[in-house]
């Protein structure tokens, strides 16, 4: 896929979701903020500790079978530690933002959910090992996950995520990385 096609596809997707939100959202509860932390691992001996600041604007739409869709904004800072002996830069920082769409249960003390999002990331270094480079500091981060929101006031959340980070062939080589991580979150 060429860069022009990728950019066009992303713009079309953004326009679709903006129109969808404008037409079909309804604020149900007040906005809230949260803090998220989670350790993760990736192929090629990369370990990650991720810290996220979460913004939930309180939007809900398409209620069906006791579930609904919602959207949250996530702002992330992560520390990567490369344990491979040939690591060019054993410490890398990742900064980014991701809009996350969720399908979550409407009620209950424990509310399971499925989530997915595509965001952007900026890396402090691109060289992992002498023969492995991410090629560009700018990366895309697509993610899917499962989890649950719980507690008397739904202040707690825990989940498992799978994330792929790559530059979408903006620059080659484009090996990408696949992370798996668990997280816990507290909502204020």
RAZI-V896244 format. One record per run of one state. SS is the DSSP state (~ for helix, > for strand, _ for the rest). FROM is the first residue (numbers start at 1). TO is the last residue. If there is no record, write none. Layout:
<<SS:FROM:TO> <SS:FROM:TO>>
This chain:
<<_:1:2> <~:3:24> <_:25:25> <>:26:27> <_:28:31> <>:32:42> <_:43:45> <>:46:64> <_:65:66> <>:67:82> <_:83:86> <>:87:87> <_:88:90> <>:91:105> <_:106:109> <>:110:123> <_:124:126> <>:127:129> <_:130:131> <>:132:133> <_:134:137> <>:138:150> <_:151:155> <>:156:166> <_:167:176> <>:177:187> <_:188:188>>
